[in-house]
Amino acid sequence: MAARQTSSGNKKTGEITLMERRTATQQVESVLKNIKEKTGKVIRVQITSRTSIELPACLSQEERDARVANYIKLHKSKI
């Protein structure tokens, strides 16, 4: 059996290593977590059995209904 080489010298130009990919994924997850913490409490509103959206919990029922109606208007093909 031949030993597998793990030299970074074999890396092609522009190729992303597994470690770089993991680091990028962790950074994205961290940013999303920070954004969710800043937005405060949210509620999940179910549009259809397969579609739901998150809205700020501080909205009144009329504001929620308006946002749901706007979502349905803008995304008719997805519903």
Phi and psi restraints in degrees (value plus and minus 20) as a CYANA .aco file:
   2 ALA   PHI    -108.9   -68.9
   2 ALA   PSI     120.8   160.8
   3 ALA   PHI     -95.7   -55.7
   3 ALA   PSI     122.0   162.0
   4 ARG   PHI    -104.2   -64.2
   4 ARG   PSI     112.1   152.1
   5 GLN   PHI    -108.0   -68.0
   5 GLN   PSI     115.1   155.1
   6 THR   PHI    -138.6   -98.6
   6 THR   PSI      11.2    51.2
   7 SER   PHI     -93.5   -53.5
   7 SER   PSI     118.2   158.2
   8 SER   PHI     -93.5   -53.5
   8 SER   PSI     -30.8     9.2
   9 GLY   PHI     -89.5   -49.5
   9 GLY   PSI     -38.7     1.3
  10 ASN   PHI    -104.5   -64.5
  10 ASN   PSI     -23.5    16.5
  11 LYS   PHI     -89.3   -49.3
  11 LYS   PSI     109.1   149.1
  12 LYS   PHI     -96.4   -56.4
  12 LYS   PSI     136.5   176.5
  13 THR   PHI     -84.4   -44.4
  13 THR   PSI     108.5   148.5
  14 GLY   PHI      65.3   105.3
  14 GLY   PSI     -24.2    15.8
  15 GLU   PHI     -98.3   -58.3
  15 GLU   PSI     119.4   159.4
  16 ILE   PHI    -119.8   -79.8
  16 ILE   PSI     109.1   149.1
  17 THR   PHI    -100.2   -60.2
  17 THR   PSI     144.1   184.1
  18 LEU   PHI     -80.1   -40.1
  18 LEU   PSI     -60.7   -20.7
  19 MET   PHI     -84.6   -44.6
  19 MET   PSI     -61.2   -21.2
  20 GLU   PHI     -84.5   -44.5
  20 GLU   PSI     -58.5   -18.5
  21 ARG   PHI     -85.6   -45.6
  21 ARG   PSI     -62.6   -22.6
  22 ARG   PHI     -83.3   -43.3
  22 ARG   PSI     -62.2   -22.2
  23 THR   PHI     -82.2   -42.2
  23 THR   PSI     -63.8   -23.8
  24 ALA   PHI     -83.5   -43.5
  24 ALA   PSI     -61.6   -21.6
  25 THR   PHI     -83.6   -43.6
  25 THR   PSI     -62.7   -22.7
  26 GLN   PHI     -83.4   -43.4
  26 GLN   PSI     -58.8   -18.8
  27 GLN   PHI     -84.8   -44.8
  27 GLN   PSI     -62.8   -22.8
  28 VAL   PHI     -84.1   -44.1
  28 VAL   PSI     -64.1   -24.1
  29 GLU   PHI     -81.4   -41.4
  29 GLU   PSI     -59.5   -19.5
  30 SER   PHI     -84.8   -44.8
  30 SER   PSI     -63.5   -23.5
  31 VAL   PHI     -82.9   -42.9
  31 VAL   PSI     -64.9   -24.9
  32 LEU   PHI     -82.9   -42.9
  32 LEU   PSI     -59.7   -19.7
  33 LYS   PHI     -82.8   -42.8
  33 LYS   PSI     -62.9   -22.9
  34 ASN   PHI     -84.3   -44.3
  34 ASN   PSI     -60.5   -20.5
  35 ILE   PHI     -83.8   -43.8
  35 ILE   PSI     -63.8   -23.8
  36 LYS   PHI     -84.0   -44.0
  36 LYS   PSI     -57.5   -17.5
  37 GLU   PHI     -86.3   -46.3
  37 GLU   PSI     -56.9   -16.9
  38 LYS   PHI     -92.1   -52.1
  38 LYS   PSI     -50.8   -10.8
  39 THR   PHI     -94.2   -54.2
  39 THR   PSI     -38.9     1.1
  40 GLY   PHI      65.7   105.7
  40 GLY   PSI    -178.0  -138.0
  41 LYS   PHI     -93.0   -53.0
  41 LYS   PSI     119.8   159.8
  42 VAL   PHI    -149.7  -109.7
  42 VAL   PSI     138.4   178.4
  43 ILE   PHI    -139.8   -99.8
  43 ILE   PSI     132.0   172.0
  44 ARG   PHI    -123.1   -83.1
  44 ARG   PSI     103.6   143.6
  45 VAL   PHI    -127.9   -87.9
  45 VAL   PSI     104.2   144.2
  46 GLN   PHI    -108.5   -68.5
  46 GLN   PSI     101.7   141.7
  47 ILE   PHI    -105.6   -65.6
  47 ILE   PSI     -73.0   -33.0
  48 THR   PHI    -153.3  -113.3
  48 THR   PSI    -196.6  -156.6
  49 SER   PHI     -85.7   -45.7
  49 SER   PSI     -40.8    -0.8
  50 ARG   PHI    -131.3   -91.3
  50 ARG   PSI     -25.1    14.9
  51 THR   PHI    -147.2  -107.2
  51 THR   PSI     110.9   150.9
  52 SER   PHI    -163.5  -123.5
  52 SER   PSI     135.7   175.7
  53 ILE   PHI    -149.9  -109.9
  53 ILE   PSI     135.3   175.3
  54 GLU   PHI    -123.1   -83.1
  54 GLU   PSI     112.7   152.7
  55 LEU   PHI    -147.3  -107.3
  55 LEU   PSI     132.7   172.7
  56 PRO   PHI     -80.2   -40.2
  56 PRO   PSI     119.3   159.3
  57 ALA   PHI     -89.3   -49.3
  57 ALA   PSI     -38.7     1.3
  58 CYS   PHI     -99.4   -59.4
  58 CYS   PSI     -26.1    13.9
  59 LEU   PHI     -91.9   -51.9
  59 LEU   PSI     126.6   166.6
  60 SER   PHI     -97.1   -57.1
  60 SER   PSI     148.1   188.1
  61 GLN   PHI     -82.4   -42.4
  61 GLN   PSI     -56.1   -16.1
  62 GLU   PHI     -85.1   -45.1
  62 GLU   PSI     -61.2   -21.2
  63 GLU   PHI     -86.4   -46.4
  63 GLU   PSI     -59.0   -19.0
  64 ARG   PHI     -82.3   -42.3
  64 ARG   PSI     -66.4   -26.4
  65 ASP   PHI     -80.0   -40.0
  65 ASP   PSI     -59.5   -19.5
  66 ALA   PHI     -85.4   -45.4
  66 ALA   PSI     -61.1   -21.1
  67 ARG   PHI     -88.7   -48.7
  67 ARG   PSI     -59.1   -19.1
  68 VAL   PHI     -83.5   -43.5
  68 VAL   PSI     -64.6   -24.6
  69 ALA   PHI     -81.4   -41.4
  69 ALA   PSI     -61.1   -21.1
  70 ASN   PHI     -84.3   -44.3
  70 ASN   PSI     -62.0   -22.0
  71 TYR   PHI     -81.0   -41.0
  71 TYR   PSI     -66.3   -26.3
  72 ILE   PHI     -82.2   -42.2
  72 ILE   PSI     -61.6   -21.6
  73 LYS   PHI     -82.7   -42.7
  73 LYS   PSI     -61.3   -21.3
  74 LEU   PHI    -100.0   -60.0
  74 LEU   PSI     -42.5    -2.5
  75 HIS   PHI    -143.5  -103.5
  75 HIS   PSI      21.2    61.2
  76 LYS   PHI     -76.7   -36.7
  76 LYS   PSI     -57.6   -17.6
  77 SER   PHI     -88.4   -48.4
  77 SER   PSI     -44.1    -4.1
  78 LYS   PHI    -108.1   -68.1
  78 LYS   PSI     -33.7     6.3
